[in-house]
Amino acid sequence: MSEHSTPHVLPLRVYLGIGAILLIFTIITVIAAQIDLGFLNIVIALAIATTKALLVAFFFMHLYYDNKLLFLIFASSIFFLTVLISLTMFDTLRRGDIYEIRDINIEQDAIIYDESSSVGADTSGTNH
Amino acid sequence: MEASYSDRPKHLAHHFAESKQQYDSAKLGMWLFLLTEVLLFGGLFLAYSVFRAWYPETFVNANKELNVILGGLNTIVLITSSVTMALAIRSIQLDRKEATLKYLFVTLLFAFTFLVIKYFEYSHKFHEGQLPGKFYTFEGIDGTNPHIFFSVYFMMTGLHGLHILGGIGVITWMMIRVRKNEFSSQYYTPLELTGLYWHLVDMIWIYLFPMLYLIR
């Protein structure tokens, strides 16, 4: 009998309720963005987005009811993404020389924008 | 032994002992795929973070060129499509095939609506010259390297849009299979996985909307 497992069916009101909460949060995040709160604006925007994402993951994607291994897989992707972004930010925000580089207009610098530039000619020369 | 083989349900592959094991394995594989999807978009989220930290004023000024109404509308469209997708799976769990087909069809309509709205946004930006890199010709944004904002915008929403297109293909395929009576409350794994994919695409947009449209 173990072959015929009955699926775990959530009541209709769970899906409709979560959907309504997600729509309300969408309106709140738009309104919150109209008010100038300085640094708090981005914190509030990301907090609301994360709340919405967790509701989707836990209820629409059933992570709340499923094997915890699946939650672990999802959480590990978020964890490593956080490591990638935070370590890169520590680097790029704490380097003195980056301040000079980033103020240059990229068009003047990049090889791909100007094929006749001396840098571009040198690169193609070394390939032969 | 051969007799027990003929007892097996049609959907059960020979290398699985029972349906539950096959279902759990498929779901585990799908979540591993979703992990790689998070990391795929993760590279773009990183580029966004770095460039926004480098050019805060440019991002604030350039983001005013995006249409919050259309972006918000698309958020509502996508969230509603996630609800109808979840209801499609709930219906097949209850063996209501007609309802499953209807919910999948509505989900498909929302997916097309999303792309139509995106088309209007894109064509406006093409018209104004608010394009990535060397194609950028717009002159109304103050700040260093405003084209970088549009590189990030088009890469993030473009990759997301491709995922919507892929979703449309898979949902259509699922509708054909429901019509062919391939699914029931005993076997609906492909529908469940399609749902997981669709919710992840929704989840990514939940972040893209405030990050791109609501900067201040």
Interface residues (C-beta under 8 A of the other chain):
Chain A: S2 E3 H4 S5 T6 P7 V9 L10 L12 Y15 L16 I18 G19 L22 L23 T26 T29 V30 A33 D36 N41 I42 A45 L46 I48 A49 K52 A53 V56 A57 F60 M61 D66 N67 L69 L70 I73 F74 S76 S77 I78 F80 L81 L84 I85 T88 M89 T92 L93 I98 R102 D103 N105 I106 E107 I112 Y113
Chain B: P9 L12 E18 S19 K20 Y23 D24 K27 L28 W31 L32 L34 L35 V38 L39 G42 F45 L46 S49 V50 A53 W54 Y55 V68 G72 T75 I76 I79 T80 S82 V83 M85 A86 L87 R90 Q93 L94 G133 K134 T144 N145 H147 I148 S185 Q186 Y188 G195 L196 H199 L200 D202 M203 I206 Y207 F209 P210 M211 L214 I215 R216
